[in-house]
Each structure stands twice: as structure tokens, then as C-alpha cells.
């Protein structure tokens, strides 16, 4: 196989807006005809962009039926059937992810979106996708500059620190343009709970322009602190979201600030302060006057569409080519990745080690990631296969970075011929991660790795 086309969906259900893109990914074999295939995604092209709509919310709950209807209308407008979609990501972001029915909506969207569109959320992954979709990682790679990318939406601002084209840390703060909503008369319709204790403004008030500007400037100052351009106060940690994997470490040293998200469209140019009935325009103006824009800064190549393009174009990777599958149905979604030092396979209590690790991720089954796997000879391969095959898990799902997937899978199958097995290689995980596995792409499998580490086959 020399080339194959995949279609990927990206759907972003944000605090303020919902949108969808469809991308075409070109898979290429870059090895010669006499070596193991090296399958990579060589080209990524957005072929359809939906209209941007306000996220449908009714009685403080996400209207899942309305979002599904929106998706179906976009498939029709793009001239594609769900069966033609190979991969992608549904991202529920910002304050929308905190709605009490968000998990159920995600589940319903995953089933309605296509054969292998995955549902996921979380500020860390969102930060990475926005940085990629806005072109910040590529800009850093080409320029060599150290970038702090800030994606500012309706409810949250996602941070990604980028060095040499790689995201090295992420963070998220409750700073966004939709934390306060106003009606046509200027009265407050909604105030986000995250503003409790930060402003005396409340629902029903008719704030002055000066009061709203002061609130926007306070939110902007938190972003200045997060960028290291203003001394940190308690405000920064008060606005830090609780969903982040670890506290944001304020970067030291010179960097270029990059912006995306709906508020990024309000940083330059002049707009009516009340154009969107929220704080978005005023927050954009505050940012433009702040230390964030006092020196080098850039507006992303994508702003409001950065996250959805990141989800549609940049969430998919490929496994290695030396893989093995037997009696395992695809697709597989949201499999917790359980880190297992390979040498534990040789211990008598190996089954208990795996059981304990699965308990930690609150799952009865998961993908066993063999860490530190060395170059294996036949004796070691046999010993590792024996340890893995004796586990009660069915199907037995294994992944690793080194290209032993096929050899290990075949060896386990010889010893345990009735056990369903999936053995993937060419994958690197760190930290808490989840894996989705799609249909075969030549000798490989399309995968979505939901982790803080960027995919090996970018």
C-alpha cells in the first residue's frame, strides 16, 4: 500500500459556540519496497468548515439532540455519509464540559458522529489541539522561537508552552469572554460561578462600561501573571481550573505570546463593546493594551476555529506497522492505558500488579503499555509472552514503542490460541492516557492518543 485517504471530523462544543470541520488526511508509505512499511500522515487538509453556531443550552443543560441535528446537517452539506468518516474527535470544552449532563451528551455524540469519532474533553488536550490548530507549534518549529500560546474562549483560556515545535506544558484558567452575559438592554443575564468573590456585579444589574472594563482588565491581569509578565497574586490560582492534570508553572525567560479563540478576534481592530452581549470585546481590548502585547505577539493563523481544526486534523496518529490482531472487534474507544514495566511480566505476582494498576484507573480492562522494553532475544520474548498470556484479561490488549508488536502477539497466540489479542507498537505514552483504535490503514491502525505527550507519528 502506497497511499490512502482518511476523512476526519472535528467537533468543538464550547462555552459560547459550536462548530465542526471535516479534514482529509493522506496516509503514505515512506519506506522502500524491501523494508517494513513506514506509514505516516503526510498531508492534512480541511475540506469543510461548518457555520459557527451558539452552543445550544436549555435550562442550564447542553441540548444534545440539537447538536446531533447540527452534525447531521453538516454531513449532508459536506456531501459525506457517516460511514465515510474514519476518525476524529468530539471536544466538549470550557464551561460546557461542567454541565451536569456533559458526560451523557459526549456518549450520545460519540455514537451519532460516525464509526470512529471519539468523544473526549479536558483542558490539557484542548490546549495542545488549539496550539496545533492555530499554527503555533508549526511557527515555533520553523522559527525556533519559544511560544506561549493562549486560546481564549467563552469560559476558559488554555495555555500551551511550546519549545522547538513541541508542547512542553499546559494549563487552563477560568478567563473568557462569556463569564458574564448581558441582554439587549445591558442587564446581566448570567454570571459564571467562577466570578464569585471577584466582582460585586450580579444577575439583574445594569453595569456601566467602566465596571465591565474593570472586570475585563482584572481577568486580563490573570493572563499576564500566567505568562510571567506580571507578579503572581492569589488571583492566578483562584482562576486556575480544577480539571488540569497539574498546577501551571509560570514560564521564565523570553517568549512570544500567540493567541487564538473567539476573544483573539477582538484583540486588534475596533468593535462595539457590546457586540456579543458579553465581555469578549472588552477582554480583547484589555489584552491589546496589556504587557501581553507590549513586545512580540502573534494572532494565530486560526482563531475561533483553532481547537476544532486541531481536533479534526491533528488528533489522529498511526500505530507502527508490525502489529498483531486476533478476534478483537474494532473500533475501540476510551481504553485506559496502564503503564507496566516490562520486567514485571517475569514476576510471579504479575497478575496482581496488573489488577492493581487497573484498579487505579477504575477499569476492569485496559491497554497494557510495556515500558522500557529492550531489544528482545527469543528467550526474553518467550518469557514476556508467557507472563502476558497468563493474564485473565480478554481481549488482551498491549502496546509498546519498540517494533515487537507482531512478534509478541504471534508468540502469545501460539501459547494461548483461544485468547483474543491486540498488540500495537510505535506508540509512546507518558502520564494518564487513553487510547482509541480505529480500522486498519494498510498494515497500521489509526489511533487517537489522549495524552499530554504528542503523537510519535505527527
N, C-alpha and C positions, 0 to 999 in steps of 0.2 A: 504494500500500500504506500503510495507516494503523497496523496493529498486527500483531505476530506473536509467538508464544510459542516460546522455545527451552528445551530441557532440558540442563542442565549437570551433569556428575559431578565430584566432588572426592574423590580417594582419597589418604590420607596413610599411608604405610608408615614408621612412625617407629622409633626405637630400642627403645621399650618396647611401644607399641600401634599397631594398625592400625585405621582406621575410614574410613567412606565416607558422603558426603552427596549427595543429588540436589537440585538447585535449579531453579526455574522463573524464567527471565529474560524480561521483557516488553519487546519491541522496539517503539519508537514513532517515527512520523514527526512531527517538531515544526515542520516548515516549512509554509507555506501551499500551496495547490494550484497557485500560479503561480510557484513558485521551485524550485530544485534541492532534492530531498529531503534532510532532515537527520535521519538515523536514529540514535537513541540507545537505550541500555538504560535504560528508565525505572524499572523495578521489579525487585527481586531477592528471591526468597522461597525459603527452604529448605523442601522438601516431603517429604523423607525423610531420617532420620538412622539409620544402622546401629548395631548394638551396637558397643561398643569391645572389641576382642579383643587379646590379646597377639600381637605380631608373630611369625609362625611362623619359627623359625630351627632348622636341624638341622645339626649338625657345623660350626657357625660360618658356615653359608651360609643365605641367605634362601630359604625354601621357596616358590618362585614358583607351583607348582601349587596349594598351599594358598591362596595369596592370590587366584588366579584363581577357585578354587571359592568363596571368600568373596564375591568380586564378583558372580559369577553368582547366588548365593543372595540377594544384596541387590537385584539387578534383579527377581528373582521376588517378593521381599517387597514391593517398591515397586509392583509391578504394571506394570512397564515392560519393553519389549524393547530390546536394544542398538540396534536400528535407529532407535529414537525419540530417542536421545541425539545432540545436535548438537555439543557442545563440552565442555571441561572440562580438568582437569589431574590427572596422577598424580605425586605428590611423594614421593620416597624421601629421608628426612631423617635427620639425626643420624648416629649410628654405623652405622646400617643402610646408608647410602649408601657406606660404606667397605668393605662386604663385597665379596670378590673377584668374586662373581657378580652384583653390583648392576646393572651395565650390561645384562647379558643379561636379568635379571628385568624391568628397565624396558622393554626392547624387547618382551618377551613380553606384558607388561601392556598396552602400547600397542595391540598387535594384538587383544587379547582384550577390551578395555574398550568398544569401540564404534567407530563410523565416524569420529569425530573427537575422541577423547580423547587428549590429548598426554601424553608422558612427559617429565618434567623433574626436575631436582634442583638443589641449590645453596643455600648459606646466605643469599645476598643476596636471591634471590627469596623464599625461605621467610620471611625477616624481614618483607618487605613484605606477604606474604599473611597472616601471623599478625597483624600490626598492623591490617590491614583487617578480618580475620575477628573479632578481639576488640573491634572498635568504637573502637580508639584513634585512627585517622585521623579518623573522624567526630566523636569527642569533641573533638579538637583543633580541627577546623574550626568546630564550634559554640561552643566556649568561648574560642577564641583562645589557649589555653594551649600552651606548649612541652612536648612529651611525650617521654619516653624509654620506649619500650615494650620489655619483656623477655619473650620467650616461652621458658619453661624446661621442657625436655622431659626425656627419659631420658638423652640423651647430650650435648646441646648447649643453649646459651642463645643465642637470636637477638636482636640489638639492632636497633631502628629508632628513629632520632631524627626526630621529627615537628614541623614548624613550619607553622602555619596549615593543617593538614589534609594537608600534603604530606610524604612521607618524603624527607629530605634526605641521610641517610647510613645505612649499615647495617654490622653487624659480627656476628661469631659467635665464641663461646668454648666450650671443652670443659668446661662446667659443667652437670651434670644429675643427676637422682636415681638413674639406673641405672648409674652408673660402677662401682658395687660391688653385687654380688648376694649374698644370703645364703640358705642353706637353712633349713628349719624349726627346726633345732637351733641356728641362729645362726652356722654356719660359712660362710666366704667361698667361694662357688662360682665367682665371676668377678670379676676386677679389670681395668678398662679399661687399655690400654697408656698412655693419657694421664696416668695417675697415677704412672707410673714416676718415681722420684726425689722424689715429693711425699709419700709415705707408706711406712712400713715394713710395713704390712699386706699380706698375700699370701694366695693361694688356700690354703685349709685352715685358716687361723687362725680363732679364735673371739674376735673383738674385743669389748671392753667397750663399754657405752653411751657412756662418756666418750671413748673413742678414736674412735668413729664420729661423735660430736658435734663433736669437734675437727676431723675431716676435713671435715664439712659446713660448719663455720664458716670454714675455710680457703677452700673453694670460694665461699662467700658473699662473702668479702672481695675476691675477684677481681671479682665483680659490682659491689661498692662502688667499686672502682678504676675500672671501666669506666664508671660513672655520674658520676665526678668527685667522689664523696663520701668518698674515702679516697686518700691519696697513692699514686701508682703505684709498684709494685716490679716486679722481674723476673717475679714470678708471673703478672702480667696477660698479658705477651707469651708466656710459656711455655704458657698455656692458650688462646691465640688460635688458631683453626683455620687451617690452611694453605689451605683452599678459598676464603677470602674474596678478593674482587677487589682490595682494597687494605687496608692496616692501619687498624684502628679508631682514629679520632681522639676522644679523651675529650672530651665536651662541657663547655663552660664556661658558667657562669651558672645562673640558677634554672630548674628544670624539675620537672614532675610525673612520677613513675615509675608506669608501668602494667604489669601482669603478666598473662600467660596461660600456657598449657601445663599439663601434669599437676601440676607442683610448685606452681603457683598455687593449686590446690585445697587445699594443705596450709599456706598462709600464715596463714589465720585459722581459728579453731576448734581443737579438741583431737582428736588421733588417736593411736592406738597407734604408737610409733616404728617398730615392725617390721611395720606393717600390710601393706606391699607387698614386704617382703623386700629392701629396698634403702635408699638414702639419702634418698628423696623427702620423707618426713615431717620428718626432721631438718633437711634443707636448707630446707624451708618455714619451720620454726621459727626457724632461724638468720636467715633473711631478715626475718621479722617483728620480731626483736629488733635488727636492724641499722639503720644510717643510711639504708638504702633506704626504710624505713617510718617514719623519725623525723619526717617532715613530710608534705607532700601525696603520697599514693599512691592508686592505684585498682586494683581487680581487674577485668579485662576482662569485658565482657558475655558473652563466651565464654572458656572457659579451655582445657580439654583438646581442644575442637573448633575452636579458633581457626584453626589452619592449614588444616584440611580445609574449613572453611566459606569461608575466603579463597580456596582453590583452586577450590571449586565455584561460588562466587558472584562473585568479583572478579578472576578471571584473564582473562576474556573481554572484548574490546572490539569495535568495529566500524570497518571502513575508512570512508573517505569515500564519497560516492555517485557521483562522477564517475570511474568505474573502467572498465577495459577488459580483457577476457579472450578469447583466441582459441586453441583447440586445446590447452588446458592442463587436465589432469585434476586434480580435487580429491578428497580433501584433500591438502594438502602439510604435511609435518612437519619440524621442526628445521632450517629453512633458515637458514644463517648470513647475517647482514646485513652487507654490505660497503659501507662508507662511501666515497662517491665525490663529490668536489667537482664540481658540475655543469659548471663551465667546462672540466674535463678532457675532457669529451665532444668538445670542439672541437680537441683536440690530435692531432697525427699519431700519437703513441705511445699513444693511449688504450687500445688493446687490451692493451699491455704493462702499463699502470697497473692495469687490472682483473685481469690474470693475477697480478700481484704481490700484490694485495690478497687474491685468492682463496687464494693460496699461504699467506698469513699466517694465514688461518682454517682451513687444511688442508682445503680443499674444491675440487672441480672446478667447482662451480656454487654460486650463492647469489643472494640478493636484492640488487640494486644500489640503495642508498639515495642519492638525489641530494641532497646537502647544499647549502644556501644557494641553492636555486632561486629566482630572482627572478620578478617579474611578466613573462611572456614575450610578445613580439610574434610575428608569424608567421615572420619571418626566423630568430629565435632558436629557436623551436620546431622549424623545419625542420632547422637545424644540429644541435641536440641529438638529434633523431630519427635523423639520418644517422649520427652517431657511435655511438649505441646499437645501431642496426640492423645495423651492420657487424661487431659482435662475433660470435664463433663460438658463443656460449652458446645452447643450445636445451634447454628453453624459455628465452626471455629474460624475466627477472622483475625488475621495477622497482618501487620505492616512493618516496614523497615526502610532505612535509607539505602543500604547496600543492595546490589542486584542479585539477591539469592532467592527471590520470591518463588520462581518456578521450581528450582531445585528443592527448596524446603517443602513446598506444597506437595510435590510429587512424592517425596520421601515419607511425609506424614500419611499420604493416601495409600502407599504401599503397606504401611504398618497398620493403618486403620481404614480399610477400604470402604466402610459404610458411613464414614463421617463426612458431612458437608464441609467444604473448606474454601476459604477465600484468602489468598496470600498475595499482597501487593508490595511492591518495592518502589524506590525512587521518591519516597516521601520523608520529609523531615518535620518533626513536631517538637515544640517546647511549650511548657505550661499547660494549662487546662484547655483541651481542644476537643472538637467534634468533627466527624468526617461524614460526608455524603458520597456515595459511589453510584455513578451512572452506567449507561450502557457501554459496551466495548467500542473503542475507536481504534480500529486495526488491532494490534497486539496490546494496546493500553486500555485504561479505563479513565473516563472523565471523572474528576473528583472535585469537591469543594471542601477545602480545609478551613474550618472556622477556628482560627488560632491567631495569636499575636505575631507569629513568625510568617514572613511572606513565603509564598509558594516557591519551591525549588525550580520549577519549570515555568518561569514567568515569560 
